[in-house]
Amino acid sequence: MPTMWLSDTQKIGVAFCSGGGFFLIGGVMLFFDRAMLAMGNILFLIGLTIIIGPQKTLLFFARKQKAKGTAAFFLGLLLILIRWPLIGFCVELYGIMVLFGDFLGTIASFARNAPIVGPYIGMLIDRVPGLGGRRNAELPV
C-alpha cells in the first residue's frame, strides 16, 4: 500500500479533523445537540492547527479577505456555546462556506475521480452552478 505524503503529526491532525466532522454530523443528526456541535468545532480547529501549523492557521483566519468568514465562524461557535445551536450552526455554516469555499473545486475534482460513484458525482457537480470544475467549457480553446 502506498504511503501518504503527510507526516505523522499531520496524519494525527487529519484524524482530529475527521473526528470533528463526525461529531458535527452527529450533532446535526441529534437535532443540533449543543455538546456534539461544540466538540466537533473544537476537534476541527485542533486538527486544522496540527495539519498546517499554528502560524499558518492564524494567518489563514486573519486574512483581510476572509474576515467576514472568520467572524461568522467564531460567532457561530459562540452561539452554539451559549445554547443557540440551530442559529449558531447556520451562522457557522456560512462562515465555513466563505472560509473554505475556494477548496470546493478541489473537493469536487477529487470526488469526480472516485472509482465507482465518480461519474455520478461528476454529473451532479456539473448541475450545480458555480461548483462545476468545468469552467468556460463552451470555449473552443
Salt bridges, closest charged atoms under 4 A:
ASP102 OD2 - LYS66 NZ 3.03
ASP126 OD1 - ARG112 NH2 3.23
ASP126 OD2 - ARG134 NE 3.65
